[in-house]
Amino acid sequence: MKIGLFAINYGTCADPDTAVRVAQHAESAGFESVWTGEHLVLPDPAPRGFSMPPTLPLLDTIVALTLVAAHTDAIKVASGIIVLPLRNPVVLAKELASVDVVSNGRLIAGVAAGYVEAEFAAANVPMAERGARMEDYIRALRALWSMDRPSYQGQFVSFSGIDTHPRPRQRPAPPIVIGGEAPAALRRAVTMAEGWYGFGLDVETIRRHVEALRRLGHEHERPAELGRLELTVTPLGPVDRALAEQYAELGVDRLVLLPHSDTDRMHRHAPAPLDRILRTIDTAAEQIVTL
């Protein structure tokens, strides 16, 4: 079981010095990866049922991953996730390739379709197009990263007669992980990505999603070059060895832990004290990093 840590760019870790300290502590403890979250903007006032306050600080994912990569040696740096339809894929391909070079091939590129209507409105991107843009943009990213002479003709992005260097250190491309629980997200993970990421999910929910992913694997052809679909999950609440073993039995490859085990605090997105984050890392190192 690989163990990662979530929220390396927001809340308490929106402070750059704290983010570096937490990432270095996680690396020393044997964690495999650290993960960002992303919202470009937050609705103000927060809609009913929306847990993130508009004042929640979130460092830009690319900036945060670059910062952490520059101050660590081995731990992987992952976007969990980038709201892909809101990004220009040509610009994003350059940014992510640069992160992979700076980190010496440690990038995991997590992307998802997004769900906050106010965020799409602010970026002037129709929410109704987000699924089609996801698929178009993933193909464009792969073309820019892997083709000797990048060329792509899509619904929302097209290019030819160009080149872009440096290429990512990982060849042919950094692994792409697709987040989300909707049927379309699961299908895209099976057909277009190296991995799938489920956030804030208990064992029974993951069991249902694993079964759905298996069904989709029989219904849709998975490109051989993508290899086996890797499953990443952020559990809801504290995780001990027994719970981690339950996820492992379902085929989960990686648990990305919340920076603290206070479920109520997480729902309110209240920043966790630094000492609590460090204790979370130490407890996981003792109980589950060696699983």
WOUR-V419241 format. One record per residue. N is the residue number from 1. RES is the residue in one small letter. SS is DSSP state (H for helix, E for strand, L for the rest). Layout:
[[N:RES:SS] [N:RES:SS]]
//
This chain:
[[1:m:L] [2:k:E] [3:i:E] [4:g:E] [5:l:E] [6:f:L] [7:a:L] [8:i:L] [9:n:L] [10:y:E] [11:g:H] [12:t:H] [13:c:H] [14:a:H] [15:d:L] [16:p:H] [17:d:H] [18:t:H] [19:a:H] [20:v:H] [21:r:H] [22:v:H] [23:a:H] [24:q:H] [25:h:H] [26:a:H] [27:e:H] [28:s:H] [29:a:L] [30:g:L] [31:f:L] [32:e:L] [33:s:E] [34:v:E] [35:w:E] [36:t:E] [37:g:L] [38:e:L] [39:h:L] [40:l:L] [41:v:L] [42:l:L] [43:p:L] [44:d:L] [45:p:L] [46:a:L] [47:p:L] [48:r:L] [49:g:L] [50:f:L] [51:s:L] [52:m:L] [53:p:L] [54:p:L] [55:t:L] [56:l:L] [57:p:L] [58:l:E] [59:l:L] [60:d:L] [61:t:H] [62:i:H] [63:v:H] [64:a:H] [65:l:H] [66:t:H] [67:l:H] [68:v:H] [69:a:H] [70:a:H] [71:h:L] [72:t:L] [73:d:L] [74:a:L] [75:i:L] [76:k:E] [77:v:E] [78:a:E] [79:s:E] [80:g:L] [81:i:L] [82:i:E] [83:v:E] [84:l:H] [85:p:H] [86:l:H] [87:r:L] [88:n:L] [89:p:H] [90:v:H] [91:v:H] [92:l:H] [93:a:H] [94:k:H] [95:e:H] [96:l:H] [97:a:H] [98:s:H] [99:v:H] [100:d:H] [101:v:H] [102:v:H] [103:s:L] [104:n:L] [105:g:L] [106:r:L] [107:l:E] [108:i:E] [109:a:E] [110:g:E] [111:v:E] [112:a:E] [113:a:L] [114:g:L] [115:y:L] [116:v:L] [117:e:H] [118:a:H] [119:e:H] [120:f:H] [121:a:H] [122:a:H] [123:a:L] [124:n:L] [125:v:L] [126:p:L] [127:m:H] [128:a:H] [129:e:H] [130:r:H] [131:g:H] [132:a:H] [133:r:H] [134:m:H] [135:e:H] [136:d:H] [137:y:H] [138:i:H] [139:r:H] [140:a:H] [141:l:H] [142:r:H] [143:a:H] [144:l:H] [145:w:H] [146:s:H] [147:m:L] [148:d:L] [149:r:L] [150:p:L] [151:s:L] [152:y:E] [153:q:E] [154:g:L] [155:q:L] [156:f:L] [157:v:L] [158:s:E] [159:f:E] [160:s:L] [161:g:L] [162:i:L] [163:d:L] [164:t:L] [165:h:L] [166:p:L] [167:r:L] [168:p:L] [169:r:L] [170:q:L] [171:r:L] [172:p:L] [173:a:L] [174:p:L] [175:p:E] [176:i:E] [177:v:E] [178:i:E] [179:g:E] [180:g:L] [181:e:L] [182:a:L] [183:p:H] [184:a:H] [185:a:H] [186:l:H] [187:r:H] [188:r:H] [189:a:H] [190:v:H] [191:t:H] [192:m:H] [193:a:L] [194:e:L] [195:g:E] [196:w:E] [197:y:E] [198:g:E] [199:f:E] [200:g:L] [201:l:L] [202:d:L] [203:v:H] [204:e:H] [205:t:H] [206:i:H] [207:r:H] [208:r:H] [209:h:H] [210:v:H] [211:e:H] [212:a:H] [213:l:H] [214:r:H] [215:r:H] [216:l:H] [217:g:H] [218:h:H] [219:e:H] [220:h:L] [221:e:L] [222:r:L] [223:p:L] [224:a:H] [225:e:H] [226:l:H] [227:g:L] [228:r:L] [229:l:L] [230:e:E] [231:l:E] [232:t:E] [233:v:E] [234:t:E] [235:p:L] [236:l:L] [237:g:L] [238:p:L] [239:v:L] [240:d:L] [241:r:H] [242:a:H] [243:l:H] [244:a:H] [245:e:H] [246:q:H] [247:y:H] [248:a:H] [249:e:H] [250:l:L] [251:g:L] [252:v:L] [253:d:L] [254:r:E] [255:l:E] [256:v:E] [257:l:E] [258:l:L] [259:p:L] [260:h:L] [261:s:L] [262:d:L] [263:t:H] [264:d:H] [265:r:H] [266:m:H] [267:h:H] [268:r:H] [269:h:L] [270:a:L] [271:p:L] [272:a:L] [273:p:L] [274:l:H] [275:d:H] [276:r:H] [277:i:H] [278:l:H] [279:r:H] [280:t:H] [281:i:H] [282:d:H] [283:t:H] [284:a:H] [285:a:H] [286:e:H] [287:q:H] [288:i:L] [289:v:L] [290:t:L] [291:l:L]]
//
